[in-house]
Amino acid sequence: MEPPIQNIFEEVLPPIIHKEIEKKIAIVGSQNVGKNNLFHALTKERIKIKQYGSTFCYGSLHYQKDTYIFYDLPNANSLLGNDSVHSNASCIRDFICLSSPDVVLFICDYYTLEENLQFLFQILEITDNIVVCLTEHKFFYKSKPSINIELLSKNIGLPVLEITLGNKASIESFITNLHQFIHNPIVFNPIHTGYPLPYENAMLQLETLLHVFSFKNMKIRWLFLELLKNNMSFLSLDNHSFDKMLQENTELKIRLDDIQKELEHEFPKEHWIDDILFSHLKRSQKIFENTVNVSSLSIKKKEPFFRRFFRNR
């Protein structure tokens, strides 16, 4: 029996005023969550690029009077790993930072929700324009775990849509919901992960510093994470890279170095990224336990990699 298809926005949104627009939507997700299948279902494009790293494909969807351009970005599990120019993570990061898509469609499935939430929280530090999409395949509907979608949306502060891949009615309903959300967005308040107090204090100092130097259009929280990795050359602002700005402004560079030194007095530098990942891990674990009925899982859940990695911390 197929799941009932409902328009979750029909009771809370006013009628759509049709305007001809072209929206850019980035599709982001890890491997084996149905990301490519969703892209094919939306755009009718059949493109295979699995043998190439750091590549993405795009296709268009014409719905009513609007055109949506979907960019299927490469698979990744984290943005805080390898900073190689040709890594999938850097491709996703640069596309979101520099191309500024209108919506980031974050794809995850029911069975790896906890692991995918950790990835979602990293992307949330770059942009708030995120719609979470929970995917399942129609052949596995009977074994789908029970998830409180409304509570999940409330805990992360983002809209959550469901879609059954291979179900034409579900795909059409998803397109309608996405279309209405873009035209008449509901006001959501994305909830960012809280880090240990020394990191939050350092982030506050960074925000004050950048406002003093008139860098107000930068995403402070993500720039802070890049500072922890000592990586600032990726970000472009008015055709100038941030590291070039540091070379031209000695005072700014000194102030940033001071922030890093103060933080290093609290935590060893080699633990900075681990501490950030651990904060995401604890939050994703708590949300998973509150929103998912674990007893409904037909297969025993495997212990996530990050939990094994930080078990002794």
N, C-alpha and C positions, 0 to 999 in steps of 0.2 A: 504493500500500500504506500503510495507516494505521500510525502508530507504536504499538509495544506499550504497553499500559497496565499500570502496576505500582503497587502500594501501597508507597511508599517507607518507610512507618513500620511495616509489619506485622511486621518482624523485630526492631525495637528498642523497641516500646511494649508495655506490659502490657495485658491486656483492659480495655475501658472499663467503668467503673462508671456506669451511667446515672443522671443526676440532671436534674431539670427546671430549666433555666436559660434566661436570655435574655441574649444577648451582643450588644454593639454593635461593629460592624466598619465601619471607614472605608475606602473604596476611593479610592486616590490614584494619579495618573499624569498623564503629559503627553498631548498630543493624538495621535490615530491609533495608539494602542498596544493597542486592544481593550478599553479600560476600560468603556465603555458596553455593549458586546456581552456582556462577562462579567457585568455587573450584570443585564442582561436575562435571561441564561441562568440565573442563580442565583435571581432573584426572580420571573421571568415577567412583570415589569412593562415596559410599553412607554411610556416617558415621554420626550418631546423638549423639552429646555430650552436648546437651543443658542443661541437668539436672546437669552438673558438672561445677563448676567454675574454672577458671585459668587452663583450659586444652585446648589442641590444637591437631589437627590431621594433618597427612601429606599424600601425595600421589605423584606419579610420572607421568610425561608425557614424552613419547619418541617421539621426533619430528626430522625427518631426521636422523642425526647421533648423536644427542645430547639428554641428559637426564636432565630434569628439575624436581627438587624436590620442591613441593609447600607445605608450612606450613600454614594451616588455623588457625591463632591465634584467641584468644577469642575476643568477642565484647567489645568495650570501647568507651567512648566519650571524654576522656581527660586522659593525663598522669600526671597531676599535682594535682590529688586528693588523694584518700586513698593510703597509702603506706604499707598496710597490705601485708604480705608475700604471701597470697593467693588471692590477688586482680587481676582482669584481667589486669589492667593498669601496675602493676609491672611485670606481666608475659610478656606483650608486650615489655616493656622497657628492661627487662633483656635479652630477646631473641635477640633484635636488638643490644644491647650493647655487649653482650658476645658471641653470635653465629655469628655475622657479616654476615648476608645474603648478597648475591651478589646484589639482587634487593629487594626493599620493594614495593610491589604492593598495593597502597592505593586506596581503593574502596569507591566511593561515588555515590550518585544518583543525578538526576537533581533537585529534589524537596527539598533536604536538603543540598544543596551545601554550603550555607553560614555557617551553623553549622559545616559541615564537614571540611571546610577550617581551622577553629580554631584548630581542632584536627590535621590536616595536618601540620600546622605551628609548633606545638609542636614536632612532629616526625622529622621535618626538622632540628631541633636543635641537633638531635642525628646523623642523616646520611643524605647525599646528594643523595644517590643512590635510588631515589624514582621515580616510574612511577605512575601517577595518572590515574585511570580508572573510567570513567563515565558510569554508568550502567543504563539500562532501560529494561523493559519487553516489548515484542512485542505486548502484548494486550493493553498497555498504550501508544503506539507510537503517537496516534492522539493528546493526551493531553500533549505531551512533551514540556516544555518551550524552548524558543529560546536562545541558549547560543553561544557566539562567542568563539569557542574553541581555535583559534589561539591567540586571545587577552588574554584569560585565561592562556594559557601556557606562554605567554610573561610576564604577571603580577606576576606569581609565580616562573618563571624560571625553570619549570619542564616540561617534556613531558606529554601530555595528550592524552589518547586513549579512544575511544568510543566503547561500545559493547552493542548489543541488546540480552538480555538473552532469550533463547528459539528459537533463530534464528541461525540455524546451519552455514549458510554462514558467519554471523557476527562473530561467535565464531572462525571459521577457519581463518578469516581475522585477528582477534585479535591475535591469536597464531602466525601467520606469522609476524605481526608487532612487537610483543614482541621479537620473535626470531631474527629478523633483528636488532632491537635496541640493544640487548645484544651483538651480534657479531660485529656490526658496530655502536657504540653509537654516537649520535649527541652530540656535546658539548653544554651543558646547564649551565647556571650560576644561581643556586638557589638563590632566594632573601629571606633573613632572615628578620624577623620582627624587626623593630627598637623600642627599649625600651626608656623610659625617660632617659635623659642625665646622672643622677647619676648612674643608673644601667649600662649604657654603659661604664662609666668610671671605675666602679668597675670590670666589665668584662675585661677591658683592663689591669687593675692591676693584675687580676687573671692570665691572659694569660702570662704576663711578669714573674710573680712569678713561674709558672709551668715550663716555659722554663729555668729559672735559676736552678730549681731542676731537670731538665732533664725529665719531664713528658710530652714529646712532642706528644705522640700518644693518648692523651685524647682529647675528643671533648669538647672544652672550654666552648662553649655556654650552652651545656647541663649540664656540671659539675657545672656551675654557678647557674643554676636553682635548682640543687640538694643542693647546698650550701644554697640557700634561704630557702629551706625546712629543712635544717639541716639534710640532709640524704645523707651520702656518703658511707655507708657500702655495697651498692649493687654492686659497680663497681669493677671488678677484673682486675688486671694488673700483668702479669707474676705470676699468682697463689697467689697473695697477694692482699688483699682488701685495699682500699684507707684509710680507718680509721686506719688500722694497720700501714700504712706508717706514718700517723700523730703521732701515739704513738711513733714511732721510731725516728721521726724528730721533735723535740720541736720547732725549729725555724720556720719551715713551719706552724705548728699549730698556733703559735703566729701571724704570718703574715696574715693568713687567718682570725683569730679573729679580727685583726685590720681592714681588709676590711669590715667585717660585721658591726663593730662598726661605721665606717665612713658612711656606707649606712644607718644605723639606725638613724643617725643625720638628714638625709634628709627625710626619710619616716618611719612611725611606722612599726615595724617588722611584725605585724599582717596584714599589707596591701601589703606586698611584692608580694605574689602570685596573689592577686587580681589585682594589677597593671600590672603584666605580662599577665594575662588573658584578661584584658581590652585592652591591646595593640594588642593582637591577634584579639579580637573582632572588633576593629575599622578597622583593615586592611582587615579582611574578609568581613565586611560590604561594604567597599569601592570597593573591587574587585567584589563583587556580583552586586553592582549597575552599574559598568562599563561594565560587560560582559553578564549580563542576562537581557533579555527583560521581565520585570516583568509583562507587560500587556498580555504576552502570557501564563501566568499561569492560568489554568482553575479553580484552587481552591485558595482561598485567603490564602496568606502565613501567617502562625502563627508566632507571635513574639517570637524570640529565647529566651531560658532561660537566657543566659548570658546578653542579652540586658535588660531584666526585672530586673536582679540582679544588674546591674550597672547603672540603669536608673538615679539614684539620685547622682551619683558620679561626 
